[in-house]
Amino acid sequence: MAKNYLKRSIDDVLITWSRQEEHKPVLLRGARQVGKSSSVRELSKHFEHFIEVNFEKEKEVHPVFSSDLSPQKICRKLSVHYRVPVAPGKTLLFLDEIQACPNAISSLRFFYEDYPELHVIAAGSLLEFALENLPSFGVGRIKSLFMYPFSFGEFMAACGEKQLWEEICEASPKNPLYDLFHSKAKEYLKQFLIIGGMPAAVAAYVKNFDILACQEVLDDLINSLKSDFTKYSQRVPEVRIATVFNSVVQQIGGKFTYAKIGQEYNHRQLKESLALLQKSGLVIPVVHSAAAGIPLGAQINPQKQKMLLLDTAILQRLSGLPLSPLLLNDDFSVINKGSVAELFVGLELLKAYPSNWNPQLYYWQREKPGSLAEVDYVIQKNEAIVPIEVKSGTTGAMQSLHLFLKEKNIACGVRTSLENFAQYNAIKVIPLYAISHVLKKNLV
């Protein structure tokens, strides 16, 4: 069992699933080392018996799934092998690193059809690559849940600041946060941008609250994530994937352009490498939308995309950015011209969606001569379009946001910055640390 486990939001989702009379097998999806296995092990404490199969480490188990995919027969063999009873309602079966055994992925549909009373969870770090070859393996038969690194709210709870986070959750433009609490929240935000949300880094921090010690953990994580490049595709050289990945790091905060990578590879090769990085979960696209109506995805221009990295701390380490300016200043623009703040907002929005969604992020841009304008994020909330402009400090004009509201005839927009909650006519100010509430609460 996991020791000193740090609670995640998905824990409640998994417990609710485990108590439902009808429960499909769960497929936990997300990048490597975001905490999938730890969350399942924590859930196992609610069961009498637990079987964990790791298909990467335990090659000898693969033949169990090689021919007859009858779930009852599979479970009998697993029960004998692990010397653990398999009893519906009492046993949790965890199929980890399932991408290493495609037959095991195929077996999930039969667990739903022929053995629905058994609780089964599967997970895999590079799962999207395997699912690409099984496009309809579990339609309607498997419940996909998506995991990301720690959100800021989860980080606050891990640091013992659950009550402060609850105060933040109760605040709004009409009810700003108490100034003392606002200052404290900003300090935690600065720490979070440096530590990031990768579970290993968060765990290292809450152990001794040593930011420098976390940097070594992050370096090890980065090396591990890069070592996976060889697993992405047999067709694509590792060096090409690394080249594209490094270019993503350099282009954070702006429109991603293949021409900036260099002339060594053609457009098709670069596009293929970028697609692999996106499948791994390391790189997340933000696609341009005309935002003329909903759904936003119906009006995209795939030729215009920005790229995000999975974690702010990973960006900090890869960019070699100094830590002291971020910790000692209230103006985040001193760090990488504000792109860290923009990255943070995009990641917080993704983490705020329900875990059974696989959301797409959008931005808006107008490129008319003499009238350039860009809104960092555009989201759909219920039937409304909500534009979000990110300001890395506490000041900055909002021309693009006002232009968007006027052009699209939208009543309200959001500015997120280091300011406390506030409202300026049609613009609602949400602090960076609370931006997830734009989706979770009725703030706009």
N, C-alpha and C positions, 0 to 999 in steps of 0.2 A: 504494500500500500504506500501511497505517496505520503512522505513526511513533511510536516509544516506546510500543508497545502494552502495556497492562496485562493480564495473563493473567486469564481468567475460567474458572469451573468448566465452563461449557458447551463450552469449547474441546475438552476431552477427549471429550465426547459427540459433537461434530461430527466429530472425527478418527476415532473408532470407526465412525460411520455411513459415512464416506467409504471405509473399508477393507472394508466388508461386500460380499460378492458380490451380494446382493440388497439394494437400497436404494430405498425409496420417496422421492419428492420431499419435502423438508423445508419446513414452513411455520413460520417463526419468528414467535412472537406475543408481544406485550408493549407497554407504553406507549411513547410517543415518547421518544427520547433515552436509552434504557436500554442501548444498545450493540449492538444487533442487527447493524447494517451493519458495524461494526468487527470483530465476531467472524467474520463471513463473509469479510471481506477478509483476516483473519489466516489462516483456513483455506485461502484461495486460494494461499498460499505453498507448499502441498503439491501443487499442480497445475502442469502445464506452461503451461496457457492459462486465462485468466479473462475472462469476459464479464459486465459489470455493467450492467444495464438499470435506469434510474431512471424510472419511469412518471410521476412528478410533473414532472420536469425535461424529459424527452424525449418530448414529445407526438407527435413524428413517428414514433415506434416503435409507437404504438397500432394503426395499420392492419395491422401484421404479424399481429396477433391478432384481426382483425376478421371474417374469414370462415372460411377453412379452418384448423382447429386441429390439423392433422397436425403432430406435433412435429418430424418430419424436415424438413418444408417451413419451419416456423418457424425452425429452427436454420440452415437454409441462408441464409435472408434475414438473420438476425442476424449470421451469419458474414461475409457480404458487407458489411453495414452497418458493423460494428465492425472489419473486417479482422482477425479473429481466428479461427483454425481451431476447429471443433467436432469433437472426437474423443472418443468414449466412453472413460472411464478417465483421460483426460488434460486434459479441459476441465471447469471448474466454471462453470455458468450461474447467475447470481444475478439474480433478478427482484425488485428493490427497490421499495418503495412500491406494491406490487401492487394495493392497494385502489383506486388511481386508474384501473385498467384491469380491470374485472370479467371481460372475456373471457380475460385472462391467467390469472385465478384458475381459470376453467373449464378452461383448457388443461392444468392440472396433472394432472388425472386421466388425460389421454391420454399424458402423459409416462410415467406409471406403466404404463399398459397397452401402449403401442406403442414406447416408447423407454426401457425401465427401466435400460439400461446407462449412460445419461448421468446425471451428478450435477447435480441441480437443487435450488436453495434459493430460496424466496420469503420475503419479509418485508414488513411494513407497519406503520406507526405507528398508524393508525386502522383497522386491519384488521377488527376485530370488527363495525364498522358495515357493511362490505361483506359479511361472512359471514352477517349476519342475513338478507340477501336470497338467500343460496345455502345453505340449511340442510343439504343432503345432498350438497354438491358433491364431497367427498373422502372419504366414509366408507369406510374400509378401503384407501384408495389413497394417502393422504397422511399423513406423520408430523408431527404438531404438537409443537413444542417451545416452552416458555414461558420468557420471560426477565424478570428483574427488575433493579433496580439492584444495585450491589455488595453482597454480604453482608459481615458483619464479618470473616469469614475471608479473603475476597478482598481486603478493604481492608488487612488485616494483611500479606498477601503483597505488595501494591503498595507498602507502606511499608518493605519489606525485612525484615519480621519473620516470615518463613516458619517459622523454627526455633521461635520463641516460640509460634506458632500450633500447631505440631506438639506442643509440650509441653502446651498446653491440651487438645489432642485426646486425649492420653494420660491426663489427669487424670480423677478420678472421686470420688464421695463417700467411697470407701474409700481413695483415693489423692489427697489434695488437692494443689493446685498449690503449688509452693514460694512462700513469702510474697513474695519479691522479684519473682518473675514475676507473681504475682497483682496486686501494686501497679502493675506496668508495664502489664498488660493493662487495668486500670481506667482508666489514663491514656489509652490508645489508644481505649477505649470512649467516653470523654468527647469526644475529638476527633471520633470517628466520628459521634456524635449531632449535632454541630454541622456537620460537613462533609457528612454523608449519603453515599449510595451512588450518586448520579448520576455517570456516568463523567466528564463534563466537570469536575465539582467535585473528584472524586478525583484526576484528572490534574493539575488546577491545584495541588492540595495537595502531591502528591508531587514536583512540580517544584521548589518552594522552601520547602515546609512552612510556608506563610503562611496561617493561618486567615482573617485579614481579607480577603486577596485572593480567597479562595473565596467570600466573601459577595457580591461583585460578579458572579461567575459564576453563583451561585444566583439572584440577582435577574434576570439575563438569561434563565435557564432558566424561571423562573416566568412571566415576561412571554411567552415563547414558548409555554409550555403553555396559558396563558390565551388567547392569540391563536387557538388551535385551536378554541375554543368555537364559533366561527362555522361550523366544518366538521362539527359533530356532527349537526345536523339542520336542514333548511330550515324545519321546522314550529315549532321552539322558539327564541324570541328569545335572543340571547346574554346579555342582561341577566338573564334568569331563571336561566340556567345558572350565571352568576356569583354570583347571590344564593344559590342552593342550595350552591354550592361554598364560599362564605364561611361559611355556616351549619355545614357539615361541619367546617370548621376550628375553629369556636367550640365544637362539641359533642364534639370528640375526648375519649375517655375515659369517655363516658357513653352511655346509650341515646339513639339518634337520634330526635328528635321533630319532626314537621313543624310542630307548633304554634309552635315556637320561631322559625320562619323569618319569620312575620308573616302578615298577613291579605290581602296583595296578590294572592296566587294561591290557587287551590283545590287540594285534595289531589291530584287527578289530574294537574294541571300540575306540581306539585312532585315527585310520584313519577316522572313521565316524565323530568324534568330529572335527577333522581338516577340513574335507570337509564342515562342517556347518560354521566354521569360515571363510572359503573362500567364501561361498555363501553370507555371510553377508557383504563382502567387507572389513572386518577388517584385514584379512590376505591375502597376495598376493603371489602366488608361482612363483619361478624362476626355470625353468626346464632345466636339462642338455640336451644339444644337441651335437651330434658328429660334427655338422657344416661342413660336407663334401660337402654340396651343398644346394641348395634351393629347396623347402621351408625348413626352419630350423625345423619346427614342424614335419617333416617326419622322423627325425633321433633322436628322444628324448629317454631318459632313465628315465621313470617315477619313478624309484627307487632312483634317485638322484635329490633331490630338495633342494633349499634354500627357506626360507620364509621371506617375508617383512611385516612390519606393514604399516597401511594406512598413517601414518604421523610421521615425525621425532620428533616432540615435544611430541607426545604420547609416543614414545620410551624413550625420555629423562626423562619424568615424571615417567613412570613405572620402569625404571632402577634406579631411584634415583640418576642420574648423576649430579655432580655439574655444575653450570652454568659458574662460573668465568673462569675456564681454557679455555673454548671454546671462550669466549669473549676476553680474554687477550692474547691468543696465535695464531700464524699463522700456527701452526702444529695441525691439527685436530686429529692426532693419539693419542693425550693426552686424547681424549674422546673415551672410549670404543673401543680402538684399530682400529679406522677408520671405524667401521661399520656404523656410522651415515652418513658418506660421501657416502658409498656404497648404503645405503638405499635411500638417497636423489637422487642419480643418477637414480636408478631404478624407483622411483616415477616420476621424471621429464621426463623420457622417456615415461612412460605410458601417462602422461598428454599431451605430444607433438603429439601423434597420433590424427588423425581426430576423432571427437566426435562420429561419427557413427561406429567406429571400437571398437572391444573388444579384444585388443591385448594380446598376451602371451609374457612373458619375458623369455630369455634363457641365459645360461652361458655355458662355456666349461671347461672341466677339463680332464687332463691326469694323470692317477695314475699308472705309471710304476715304478717298483723298481729303486730307484736312480735317477728318473727323474719325479718328481711331478711338474705339471704346471697347472695354472688356469687363465682363462680370465673372469673377473667379469660379463661382458655382451657381448652378440653377437647379433647383429641386422641385419635385411635385409633392405637394402636401394636400391630401384629399383631392379636391377638384381645382386647387389653386396652384399657380406657378410662383415660386418664391426665389428671388435673386439674392445671392449672398456675396458681399464684397469683403475681402480680407484685408485688414490693415495691421501691419506688424507692430505698430507702436500705439500711441494714443491720439495721434493726429493724422490728418490726411484728407484730401478732398474726396468728394463722392460724385464727380461729374458723370462717370460711366453708369453708376447705379441710378441716378436721377434720369439720365437719358433712356435707360432701359425701361424704367417705370412709365415714362411718358410715351415712348414708342410702342410699348406693348399694352398700354392702358391697364397697368397693374397698380393696385392701391397701396401695396406695402412692400418694402424691401428690408433686408437685414444687413447691417454692418457689424462685423465682428472684429474686436480689437482688444487692447489691454484696458479699455475703459470699463467702468461698472455698467450695470444695466441702465439704459436710458432710452429716450425716444425723442427724435427730432422730426416733427410732422409725420411724413410718410415713412421715415426711416427708424426702425427699431434697432437699438444697439444691444447686442448680446456679447458678453465677454468671451474671449477665446476658450477659456476653460469650460464654458457652459454651452458651446455651440451645438452639442448633440441634442440639446433640448428643443432645438428648432423642429426636429422630427418627432421627439418623444412627447412634447407638451404643446399645449395650445397657446404658444407665444406669439404666433403670427396668424 
